């Protein structure tokens, strides 16, 4: 009887530890951080196909997204798919694409995270030389690899409610492990 009680206590302790660990994992996954895999080439050279990142899900409950931040959000065309893109335009800003450059409220956007050779073409939503106003609680998001990105140029702005969170940490591949850097805000110049 004594041996049975010891074995039962041992297995109960293990089961209790597993339940606590799972509960902590669920809380972290639902409310704090969520892993995502980068799929496709739309964010090259800064993010590559197959990389894994941790998305901070709680920050935007207290702060608003900033220009230059890389976010994960529900696709406007299919909410079952998560996209990763960079925030270019903020709510109620005036955006225009002229000669390969974004102008925000009449000021040219300096994009230090992409090469000068990257060409930004227009799309069905954002046309060359035509100014748009971003609606309240909406964001203009663009991929860093402009020629291989389906983004706001094609399907328009995204609502804040569709944002899952800010990409905070790259954890795979291990040689690229680290916090994800962001350009200093604001990134516009006169």
URGISUL-V681388 format. One record per residue. N is the residue number from 1. OMEGA is omega in whole degrees, -180 to 180 (none if undefined). Layout:
N,OMEGA / N,OMEGA
//
This chain:
1,179 / 2,180 / 3,178 / 4,180 / 5,179 / 6,179 / 7,179 / 8,179 / 9,179 / 10,-180 / 11,177 / 12,177 / 13,178 / 14,179 / 15,178 / 16,178 / 17,179 / 18,179 / 19,179 / 20,179 / 21,178 / 22,178 / 23,178 / 24,179 / 25,-179 / 26,179 / 27,179 / 28,-178 / 29,-176 / 30,-170 / 31,-172 / 32,-176 / 33,178 / 34,176 / 35,175 / 36,174 / 37,176 / 38,179 / 39,179 / 40,-174 / 41,-171 / 42,-178 / 43,177 / 44,6 / 45,-175 / 46,177 / 47,-176 / 48,177 / 49,178 / 50,178 / 51,178 / 52,180 / 53,171 / 54,180 / 55,178 / 56,-175 / 57,-174 / 58,-174 / 59,-176 / 60,170 / 61,-177 / 62,-178 / 63,177 / 64,175 / 65,179 / 66,177 / 67,178 / 68,179 / 69,177 / 70,-176 / 71,172 / 72,-176 / 73,177 / 74,179 / 75,178 / 76,-179 / 77,-179 / 78,-176 / 79,176 / 80,-179 / 81,176 / 82,177 / 83,172 / 84,-180 / 85,180 / 86,178 / 87,179 / 88,-177 / 89,-177 / 90,-178 / 91,175 / 92,175 / 93,176 / 94,-176 / 95,176 / 96,175 / 97,-179 / 98,177 / 99,174 / 100,-178 / 101,173 / 102,173 / 103,-178 / 104,-176 / 105,177 / 106,-177 / 107,-178 / 108,177 / 109,176 / 110,-177 / 111,-177 / 112,-176 / 113,176 / 114,179 / 115,178 / 116,-177 / 117,-180 / 118,-179 / 119,178 / 120,179 / 121,179 / 122,-180 / 123,-178 / 124,-179 / 125,-178 / 126,-176 / 127,179 / 128,174 / 129,-179 / 130,-177 / 131,173 / 132,174 / 133,-180 / 134,-180 / 135,176 / 136,180 / 137,177 / 138,-179 / 139,174 / 140,-176 / 141,-174 / 142,174 / 143,179 / 144,178 / 145,-168 / 146,-178 / 147,-178 / 148,-175 / 149,168 / 150,-173 / 151,-175 / 152,177 / 153,-179 / 154,-170 / 155,173 / 156,-176 / 157,177 / 158,177 / 159,178 / 160,-178 / 161,179 / 162,-179 / 163,177 / 164,179 / 165,-178 / 166,176 / 167,-173 / 168,-174 / 169,172 / 170,-178 / 171,175 / 172,6 / 173,-172 / 174,-179 / 175,176 / 176,-179 / 177,174 / 178,176 / 179,-179 / 180,-178 / 181,177 / 182,177 / 183,179 / 184,-178 / 185,-3 / 186,-179 / 187,176 / 188,180 / 189,180 / 190,none
//
